Amino acid sequence: MNWERVKGSWNQSKGTIRKQWGKLTDDDVDKIAGERDILVGRIQERYGIAKDEAERQVKDWEATGRM
């Protein structure tokens, strides 16, 4: 799935982001604003995981096409 598509439909993507990563707050999601690198960073912070793991999770989520 194309990340530009996610950015373009960010309001619709917010729900799937929150469903996938429930520890992200509404404020987190608003600050992410469709930026993939910020999403990875917020996942890393909220879940206390390494950047590589956060990247893998986002990549896996992208591959599902549920974005």
N, C-alpha and C positions, 0 to 999 in steps of 0.2 A: 504494500500500500504506500502511496505517495504521501510524504509528510506535508507537502504543500497543501494537499487536500484537507488534512487535519487542521492546519492553520486557517484555512479558508472557512471551515465550518466549526470553529472552536467552540461556540456555544453548544452545539450538538455533541461534541467530543467530550465536554466536561463530565457528563454523566458516566460515560464509559471509563474515563480516567478514574473517577471516584470509586466506581464499582471495582475496578481492577486493583487499585491501591487505596484502600479504605483509610489508611492513616494520613493521607493528604487532606488538608483542611480546605475549606472554601477559599480562604485567603491564598493558600499555596496555588490552587488551581487558577485563581485570578492572576497571580503573579507569573505563572508559567506562560499564559497568553499564547499558547500554540508553539512555543519555542522548545524544541526537542532537548537541547542541552540543559535548559533550566529544569525540565521534567526529570531528566536523569539525576541532576543534582539534588532536587527535592526528594526523590525516592531514596537516594543515598542517605540523606540526612534523616528522614523520618524512620527509615527501617534500619539504620545503622549498618549498612552493607557497603562493600567496596564499589568503586565506580564501575569496574568491569562487570560485576553482578547486576548493578542497576542498568547498565547498557544492554546486557543480555536480556533482562526482563522486558525492556522497552522493545528490543528487536523481536522477541517472541510475540509480544502484544501486536506489533505491526504485522507480523506474519499471519496472525489469525484473521486479519481483515475486519476486525470489530471496531475499528477506529472511527 
